[in-house]
Amino acid sequence: MMWLCMSLLLWGTSLLLPQSVAAGIHDLYAQAGVKEMAEPLAAPEFALTTIEGRMIDSSHLRGNVVLVNFWATWCGPCKEEMPALKRLKESFAGSSFELLAVTTDQQVEAIRTFVRALGLEFPVLLDNTKDVSAAFGVRGLPTTVLIDRQGHLVGRAVGPRAWDSAESVALVRQILEGMK
C-alpha cells in the first residue's frame, strides 16, 4: 500500500512540472527558441554607461550568468518582449543572474520614459557608437545573448521570445547550475 501511495504521489508531482524541466540542456535551448553555440566562445568585453550615468564593465560580471538583450524603442517586437524580460529577471532575484538591456537609441529621454512606464529595474545601457552591438554580431533587433559564469557566449536568439516561459526559466536555471 505504501508503494502505491508513493507511486501516485510521484506521478502526480511529475504532472505539475513542465516537461522541459526534466529535459536536457540541449533540449531546453531548442524549446526556448535559443540557438546553442556549438562551442562556447569568449564573450566580447565591454564597458557602457547606463541611462542613469553609471558605468557597467562586463569584466565585473564574471561569475554571473548574464543575458544581454539588444533592443531599441522604435522596435515593436523589442518593446513587446520587455515585460517578459522583466519577469524573467524577477524570477531570479537574489541569484547570480544579471540582465542587461543594450540600446543604440540616441533619444535618452524616450528610453527613460519607456523604462519608467514598464518599471524596468535592470540596467539599460547606451551603445551610442554601436561598437558593442557590432562586437556581438547584432544584425537585427531584438537580439539576445546568454553568457555563462565563465564569460562564454553560450546562446543567441534573434527576434522576440517569451523569456518568462517555463522553458526559458528552466534554461537559465540550468546555465546557472553549470549543467551543459
C-alpha positions in Angstrom: 0.0 0.0 0.0 2.8 2.4 0.9 4.4 1.7 -2.5 1.2 2.6 -4.3 0.8 5.8 -2.4 4.4 6.8 -3.2 3.9 5.9 -6.9 0.8 8.0 -7.1 2.5 10.9 -5.3 5.5 10.9 -7.6 3.3 10.5 -10.7 1.1 13.4 -9.6 4.1 15.6 -8.9 5.5 14.9 -12.3 2.3 16.2 -13.9 2.8 19.6 -12.2 6.3 20.1 -13.6 6.7 21.3 -17.1 8.2 18.6 -19.4 11.1 20.9 -20.2 12.3 21.0 -16.6 13.3 17.3 -16.9 14.8 17.8 -20.4 18.5 18.0 -21.1 20.1 21.4 -21.5 20.3 20.9 -25.3 16.6 20.3 -25.5 16.0 23.4 -23.3 17.9 25.7 -25.8 15.6 24.4 -28.6 12.4 24.6 -26.6 13.3 28.2 -25.5 14.0 29.2 -29.1 17.6 29.9 -28.4 20.5 28.8 -30.6 23.0 26.9 -28.5 26.6 27.8 -29.5 28.3 24.6 -30.9 31.4 25.7 -28.9 31.2 28.3 -26.2 33.0 31.5 -27.3 34.6 34.1 -25.2 32.0 36.9 -25.0 33.3 40.3 -26.1 34.2 42.6 -23.1 32.7 46.0 -23.0 32.1 49.0 -20.8 28.9 51.0 -21.3 27.1 53.7 -19.4 23.5 53.2 -18.1 20.8 55.7 -18.8 21.4 56.9 -15.2 25.1 57.6 -16.0 26.6 54.6 -14.2 29.4 52.6 -15.9 28.9 48.9 -16.3 32.1 46.9 -17.1 31.4 43.4 -18.3 34.6 42.1 -16.6 32.9 42.7 -13.3 30.1 40.4 -14.2 32.2 37.2 -14.3 30.8 34.5 -12.0 27.2 35.5 -13.1 25.0 34.2 -15.8 24.3 37.3 -18.0 21.5 37.8 -20.5 22.2 40.7 -22.8 19.3 42.0 -24.8 19.9 44.4 -27.7 16.9 46.5 -28.5 15.6 49.9 -29.5 12.5 52.0 -28.6 11.5 52.1 -32.3 11.5 48.3 -32.5 8.0 46.9 -31.8 9.0 43.3 -31.1 11.7 44.6 -28.7 9.2 46.6 -26.7 6.7 43.7 -26.7 9.3 41.3 -25.1 10.4 43.7 -22.4 7.7 42.7 -19.9 8.7 39.1 -20.3 12.4 40.0 -19.7 11.3 41.9 -16.6 9.5 38.8 -15.3 12.5 36.6 -16.1 14.8 38.9 -14.1 12.3 38.9 -11.2 12.2 35.1 -11.3 15.9 35.1 -10.4 16.0 37.9 -7.9 18.8 37.3 -5.4 20.7 34.9 -7.7 23.8 35.2 -9.8 21.7 36.1 -12.9 22.2 39.5 -14.5 20.1 41.0 -17.3 21.4 43.9 -19.3 19.4 45.8 -22.0 21.7 47.5 -24.6 20.2 50.1 -26.9 21.7 52.1 -29.7 18.9 54.7 -29.4 20.1 58.3 -29.3 17.0 59.6 -27.7 17.8 59.1 -24.0 14.7 60.8 -22.7 12.5 58.5 -24.8 14.4 55.5 -23.4 13.9 56.8 -19.8 10.2 57.3 -20.4 9.8 53.7 -21.7 11.8 52.2 -18.9 9.8 54.2 -16.3 6.5 53.2 -17.9 7.3 49.5 -17.6 9.0 49.8 -14.3 12.2 48.1 -15.6 14.7 47.7 -12.8 17.6 46.1 -14.7 20.4 48.2 -16.2 19.7 49.8 -19.6 23.0 50.6 -21.3 23.7 53.1 -24.1 25.7 51.8 -27.1 25.9 55.1 -28.9 28.8 54.1 -31.2 27.2 50.6 -31.9 30.6 49.1 -31.2 29.3 46.6 -28.6 26.4 45.6 -30.9 28.9 45.0 -33.7 31.2 43.0 -31.4 28.3 40.7 -30.5 27.4 40.4 -34.2 24.0 42.1 -33.9 22.4 42.4 -37.3 18.7 42.6 -36.3 16.6 43.6 -33.2 15.9 42.2 -30.8 19.0 40.0 -30.4 19.6 38.4 -27.1 22.8 36.5 -26.0 23.4 34.3 -23.0 26.8 34.3 -21.3 27.8 31.7 -18.7 29.6 32.2 -15.4 33.0 31.8 -17.2 32.3 34.6 -19.6 31.5 32.4 -22.6 28.8 33.1 -25.1 26.6 30.0 -24.9 23.3 31.0 -26.6 21.8 33.5 -29.0 18.3 34.4 -30.1 17.3 36.8 -32.9 13.7 38.0 -32.7 11.3 38.2 -29.7 11.0 35.4 -27.3 8.7 34.6 -24.3 11.6 35.0 -21.8 9.4 34.2 -18.9 8.2 30.9 -20.3 8.8 27.7 -18.3 11.4 26.7 -21.0 13.4 29.9 -20.8 13.3 29.9 -17.0 14.5 26.3 -17.0 17.3 27.1 -19.5 18.6 30.0 -17.4 18.3 27.8 -14.3 20.4 25.0 -15.9 23.1 27.5 -17.0 23.2 28.9 -13.5 23.7 25.4 -12.2 26.5 25.0 -14.7 25.0 22.0 -16.4 25.8 21.5 -20.1 
